Amino acid sequence: MEEIISILFHSRTQAHVFHLQTDSYAQHIALNKYYDGIVGLADGLAEAWQGKYGKIQFKAVNGIEQYKGLESVVAYFEKILKIVEEKRKAIKESYIQNLIDGVEELIGGKSKLVVMKTRY
């Protein structure tokens, strides 16, 4: 869980960088929705986890990437989605799984908020 939470908090800043660097209005709006939404979701996930298991020890996350076009944005969020999907397999609590569902949906699950909407 520590890796998931660390990556999610870092992704807020990364999304904001992409948001400021893109010339695409659609990407600008989709990324804004992501960075506005992810902190609350990640915070809720962290608090639920800490309520059961104690304080999270945050992990180092690589630096900020510069915007290199749509494909770099999509690749970034697909990478995060893959990590979250893989790491969640070890989590047994349904209420924590439900919180992760919200994170996945924001990243690019059912709503495809970032991954798909940035393509237009």
C-alpha positions in Angstrom: 0.0 0.0 0.0 2.9 2.4 0.7 3.9 2.2 -2.9 0.4 2.8 -4.2 -0.2 5.8 -1.9 3.3 7.3 -2.7 2.7 7.0 -6.4 -0.8 8.5 -6.2 0.4 11.6 -4.3 3.2 12.0 -6.8 0.9 11.6 -9.7 -1.0 14.7 -8.6 2.0 16.8 -9.1 2.9 15.0 -12.4 -0.6 15.6 -13.7 -0.4 19.3 -12.9 2.9 19.6 -14.8 1.4 17.9 -17.8 -1.7 20.1 -17.4 0.5 23.3 -17.6 2.6 22.1 -20.5 -0.1 20.8 -22.9 -1.5 22.9 -25.7 -4.6 20.6 -25.9 -7.7 22.0 -24.2 -9.1 18.5 -23.7 -5.9 17.3 -22.1 -5.8 20.5 -20.0 -9.3 19.9 -18.6 -8.9 16.1 -18.1 -5.6 16.5 -16.3 -7.2 19.2 -14.1 -10.0 16.9 -13.2 -7.4 14.2 -12.3 -5.2 16.4 -10.0 -8.3 17.9 -8.4 -9.7 14.4 -7.7 -6.7 12.2 -6.8 -5.6 13.8 -3.6 -9.0 13.2 -1.9 -9.1 9.6 -3.2 -5.5 8.9 -2.1 -6.0 10.5 1.3 -9.1 8.4 1.9 -7.3 5.3 0.9 -4.3 6.1 3.1 -6.5 6.9 6.1 -8.5 3.7 5.7 -5.3 1.7 5.5 -3.7 3.5 8.4 -6.9 2.9 10.5 -6.3 -0.8 10.2 -2.5 -1.2 9.9 -0.9 2.0 11.3 1.1 4.8 9.8 2.3 4.5 6.2 6.0 4.8 5.4 6.1 6.6 2.1 8.4 5.4 -0.7 10.6 7.5 -2.9 9.1 8.2 -6.3 11.1 9.2 -9.4 11.2 12.8 -10.5 8.9 14.8 -12.7 8.6 14.0 -16.4 8.3 16.8 -18.9 5.3 16.8 -21.3 6.4 15.1 -24.6 3.0 14.8 -26.2 -0.2 12.8 -25.8 1.5 9.5 -25.9 3.8 10.3 -23.0 0.7 11.3 -20.9 -1.2 8.2 -21.8 1.8 6.0 -21.1 2.3 7.6 -17.7 -1.3 7.0 -16.6 -1.3 3.5 -18.0 1.8 2.7 -16.0 0.2 3.9 -12.8 -3.0 2.0 -13.5 -1.0 -1.2 -14.1 0.9 -0.7 -10.8 -2.4 -0.1 -8.9 -4.1 -3.1 -10.5 -1.1 -5.4 -9.7 -0.6 -4.2 -6.1 -4.3 -4.4 -5.1 -4.3 -8.1 -5.6 -2.7 -8.5 -2.1 -5.4 -6.5 -0.4 -8.2 -8.5 1.2 -10.4 -5.8 2.7 -13.5 -5.1 0.6 -13.8 -1.5 1.8 -10.2 -0.8 0.8 -10.8 -2.5 -2.6 -13.8 -0.2 -3.1 -11.6 2.9 -2.5 -9.1 1.5 -5.0 -12.0 1.1 -7.5 -12.5 4.9 -7.3 -8.8 5.5 -7.9 -8.8 3.2 -10.9 -11.9 4.8 -12.3 -10.3 8.3 -12.1 -7.1 7.1 -13.7 -8.6 5.4 -16.6 -10.9 2.6 -15.6 -14.5 2.8 -16.4 -14.7 6.5 -17.0 -11.4 6.7 -18.9 -11.1 10.2 -17.5 -7.5 10.7 -18.2 -6.4 8.0 -20.5 -9.2 8.3 -23.0 -10.3 11.9 -22.7 -6.8 13.2 -23.2 -6.8 11.6 -26.7 -9.3 14.2 -28.0 
